[in-house]
């Protein structure tokens, strides 16, 4: 641990020598003595780690100096050392921000030593937490958490950037496996809430009879098994971010309670009457089309508009082009690093194979495929035979209904025309067919547009 600079503010020469000698026994402590408030206030630029403060000084009272020190150095622990044993004085100083209050007696040296040691442990732990927080923040920078250069993902980056500069609710939609929670985390760790908690809740994974307690907490005795008070996820996320994943799975009764909490910005725990104020940045995600769910009366319209906020659509992997290659390379490199394996290359033939596959499981499927390929590779390169696509979609489903090849062609063409807003030239390029063929099929009524 690095050296701690300790200021001893003590006008009594004899007592100052005792304190300085005691503290200087530890070579990690640099001890500097000051005789008055004026001296120590003029030396705060030296950045002390800890200050011990005599309550009675020649030019001011300890309480006044304590207040000045906490105003200028709010994070520096101040230990008051006093000849007074008055409990009222001690309590008052502790309320003003003193770290501890030690009475001058035969145990002063031992007590001070223990307090300083405790402070050092606390400072060390705080530094570890700060370092860990900085590491997490670096980990969740946009370009590190979400790999890709495609126009589709760049649009997502631009919207994420807008979300970090304010407190607007964010609604994230996208297919399963596209990385919606990663987007939520990246927004949190790049916003002003980053030093507070990021609390994630998968609504679909919690039984509907428990979701209210999970979100709002409960009081002791609220129901069978509630043996103690428990705060909910909203309170856990106070001043931070609450991420509600799969919000579309929430039942209508709970939707009404959530809406009230969001409108009033306060909640009451299950079984309780106390109103608890909340200050939470909300991010929600779903793979469903919530507007369609509203039209089906599965989702409240008023809650839909309350949650809409800044909408971010995470594109499926099949629409991200060469990002697939970039991600595959990243996943292979990460797997090799984590398993202490030699770095593997990916052959051009594999890249071509990856680009031709639709990845119904999106990034999650690509990651699993890349890791398996790294295991199956026999030398320093991954080849097509090392690639296994374990999609849950059975190819035989395409043949379940007896359909002619011509009808399949029409279905494919119609799908691509809808996907690319009837851009015939782009569709012709994507399907590698002549544009005249598409125009002919449209003219003959084989494919409808609009």
Secondary structure, DSSP 8 states (H G I E B T S, - for coil): ---EEEEEE-S-HHHHHHHHHHHHTSTTEEEEEESSHHHHHTTGGG--SEEEEESB-SSSBHHHHHHHHHHH-TTSEEEEEES---HHHHHHHHHTT-SEEEE-STTHHHHHHHHHHHHHHHHHHHHHHHHHHHHHHHHTSHHHHS---SHHHHHHHHHHHHHHTS---EEEE--TTS-HHHHHHHHHHTSTTTTS-EEEEEGGGS-TTTHHHHHHEE-TTSSTT--S-EE-HHHHTTTSEEEEETGGGS-HHHHHHHHHHHHHTEE--BT----EE---EEEEEESS-HHHHHHTTSS-HHHHHHHHBEEEE---GGGSTTHHHHHHHHHHHHHHHHTT----EE-HHHHHHHHT---TTHHHHHHHHHHHHHHH-SSSEE-GGG-----SS-GGGGGSS---HHHHHHHHHHHHHHHTTT-HHHHHHHHT--HHHHHHHHHTTSS---
